[in-house]
Structures are given as structure tokens and as C-alpha cells.
Amino acid sequence: ADAGHGPERAADSLEATCYVSAGPMQRGDWWRVEFSEPVTGRIVVHSGTRDGADRLSAGRVEVSRDGRFWNRAAPFSRTTGTCAFIQRSPIRHLRVLPEPAKPEVLTLREVVVE
């Protein structure tokens, strides 16, 4: 049940799919996914394409148990375009907040929960 452009494109664990925003995103915009079950453990969010293009220049990930109250998890690495962190308490929601100097299209390749 995916129209081909929803947030599940990056969270379906399939290498062939990814999420690309319809237009440039800027500070104040976000991408969000809700997990079907609460998750914990090491979470890695990969931005950009597999060949390294279109990585997020700056941004962070926030997490939430209920989708109302958010906690900062970690920033994206400028060099790798990934955000990795250990989530100790269960969460259901994750959002990416791009913080580019100028608006840019957000490309998210994969969200991995280990």
C-alpha cells in the first residue's frame, strides 16, 4: 500500500527503494516515519544515493514515543550523510529535520534498526 513516494519508501529495508522529497526542503521542514512496533537498539538513517550523491548537507534526527514530544537523537555526519545512534528506550516515531544552508531536496536511502 505505497503510492511510490511515501515515507515507507526509506523504511521498507529494500535497497531498491528510497524517499526523495517532491521539492527542496529547508529548516522547519521534516520527514517522519511511524514504526508499526516500538523499536530500540542501533538506528542508522542513510541519506543520499548509494553512490554517495545527494547526501544531506546538514540535519538531525529526533525520536518520539507518542509523536507529540520529541527528543534530539543525533546529527547527520557531513562526510558520510548518515545519522547513527543507540536508542535505549522504545520509540514509535522518527523524524529527519534537514538544516541546509539553502533549501535542498531530501533523499533518504534507508532507515535501519539493528
BABALO-416306 format. One record per residue (C-alpha): y, z, x. Coordinates in nm, 2 decimals, decimal comma. Example, Ala and Ser with C-alpha at 12.3 -4.5 7.8 and 13.67 -1.06 7.14 Angstrom:
<atoms>
@v->-0,45 | w->0,78 | u->1,23;
@v->-0,11 | w->0,71 | u->1,37;
</atoms>
This chain:
<atoms>
@v->0,00 | w->0,00 | u->0,00;
@v->0,25 | w->-0,12 | u->0,26;
@v->0,51 | w->-0,38 | u->0,19;
@v->0,52 | w->-0,46 | u->0,56;
@v->0,83 | w->-0,27 | u->0,66;
@v->0,79 | w->0,10 | u->0,55;
@v->0,78 | w->0,39 | u->0,79;
@v->0,40 | w->0,39 | u->0,78;
@v->0,41 | w->0,08 | u->1,00;
@v->0,46 | w->0,30 | u->1,30;
@v->0,24 | w->0,59 | u->1,19;
@v->-0,07 | w->0,39 | u->1,10;
@v->-0,21 | w->0,42 | u->1,46;
@v->-0,26 | w->0,04 | u->1,46;
@v->-0,14 | w->-0,13 | u->1,78;
@v->-0,06 | w->-0,45 | u->1,58;
@v->0,20 | w->-0,29 | u->1,36;
@v->0,53 | w->-0,14 | u->1,42;
@v->0,85 | w->-0,05 | u->1,24;
@v->1,17 | w->-0,24 | u->1,30;
@v->1,49 | w->-0,14 | u->1,12;
@v->1,64 | w->-0,40 | u->0,89;
@v->1,97 | w->-0,37 | u->1,07;
@v->2,14 | w->-0,18 | u->1,36;
@v->2,12 | w->0,20 | u->1,33;
@v->2,38 | w->0,44 | u->1,46;
@v->2,45 | w->0,81 | u->1,49;
@v->2,39 | w->0,97 | u->1,15;
@v->2,10 | w->0,73 | u->1,05;
@v->1,74 | w->0,83 | u->1,08;
@v->1,38 | w->0,71 | u->1,03;
@v->1,14 | w->0,95 | u->0,87;
@v->0,77 | w->0,98 | u->0,80;
@v->0,57 | w->1,24 | u->0,60;
@v->0,22 | w->1,32 | u->0,72;
@v->-0,05 | w->1,34 | u->0,45;
@v->-0,17 | w->1,67 | u->0,60;
@v->0,02 | w->1,92 | u->0,81;
@v->-0,01 | w->1,84 | u->1,18;
@v->0,01 | w->2,04 | u->1,51;
@v->-0,06 | w->1,95 | u->1,87;
@v->0,09 | w->1,70 | u->2,11;
@v->0,30 | w->1,44 | u->1,93;
@v->0,43 | w->1,13 | u->2,11;
@v->0,67 | w->0,88 | u->1,95;
@v->0,69 | w->0,54 | u->2,12;
@v->0,99 | w->0,32 | u->2,08;
@v->1,03 | w->-0,04 | u->2,17;
@v->0,76 | w->-0,31 | u->2,20;
@v->0,45 | w->-0,29 | u->2,42;
@v->0,61 | w->-0,50 | u->2,69;
@v->0,90 | w->-0,24 | u->2,72;
@v->1,17 | w->-0,43 | u->2,53;
@v->1,39 | w->-0,29 | u->2,26;
@v->1,34 | w->0,08 | u->2,36;
@v->1,57 | w->0,34 | u->2,20;
@v->1,86 | w->0,39 | u->2,45;
@v->1,93 | w->0,75 | u->2,32;
@v->1,80 | w->0,97 | u->2,04;
@v->1,59 | w->1,27 | u->1,94;
@v->1,31 | w->1,38 | u->1,72;
@v->1,33 | w->1,65 | u->1,46;
@v->1,05 | w->1,81 | u->1,26;
@v->1,02 | w->2,00 | u->0,94;
@v->0,76 | w->2,19 | u->0,73;
@v->0,92 | w->2,11 | u->0,40;
@v->1,15 | w->1,81 | u->0,45;
@v->1,46 | w->2,03 | u->0,39;
@v->1,50 | w->2,24 | u->0,70;
@v->1,48 | w->2,06 | u->1,03;
@v->1,42 | w->2,17 | u->1,39;
@v->1,50 | w->1,97 | u->1,70;
@v->1,18 | w->1,89 | u->1,88;
@v->1,27 | w->1,68 | u->2,19;
@v->1,49 | w->1,39 | u->2,31;
@v->1,37 | w->1,04 | u->2,39;
@v->1,33 | w->0,95 | u->2,76;
@v->1,59 | w->0,69 | u->2,85;
@v->1,35 | w->0,54 | u->3,11;
@v->1,02 | w->0,52 | u->2,90;
@v->1,16 | w->0,51 | u->2,55;
@v->0,91 | w->0,78 | u->2,44;
@v->0,95 | w->1,13 | u->2,30;
@v->0,67 | w->1,37 | u->2,36;
@v->0,64 | w->1,74 | u->2,27;
@v->0,39 | w->2,01 | u->2,17;
@v->0,41 | w->2,12 | u->1,81;
@v->0,26 | w->2,47 | u->1,77;
@v->0,34 | w->2,54 | u->1,40;
@v->0,22 | w->2,30 | u->1,13;
@v->0,47 | w->2,03 | u->1,02;
@v->0,46 | w->1,76 | u->0,74;
@v->0,77 | w->1,57 | u->0,83;
@v->0,91 | w->1,40 | u->1,14;
@v->1,23 | w->1,20 | u->1,18;
@v->1,38 | w->1,00 | u->1,46;
@v->1,76 | w->1,02 | u->1,50;
@v->1,90 | w->0,74 | u->1,71;
@v->2,21 | w->0,83 | u->1,91;
@v->2,31 | w->0,50 | u->2,07;
@v->2,65 | w->0,44 | u->2,23;
@v->2,68 | w->0,13 | u->2,00;
@v->2,45 | w->0,05 | u->1,69;
@v->2,11 | w->-0,09 | u->1,78;
@v->1,80 | w->-0,20 | u->1,59;
@v->1,54 | w->0,07 | u->1,59;
@v->1,19 | w->-0,04 | u->1,70;
@v->0,91 | w->0,22 | u->1,67;
@v->0,58 | w->0,12 | u->1,80;
@v->0,36 | w->0,42 | u->1,74;
@v->0,36 | w->0,79 | u->1,64;
@v->0,06 | w->0,96 | u->1,80;
@v->-0,07 | w->1,31 | u->1,71;
@v->-0,33 | w->1,44 | u->1,95;
</atoms>
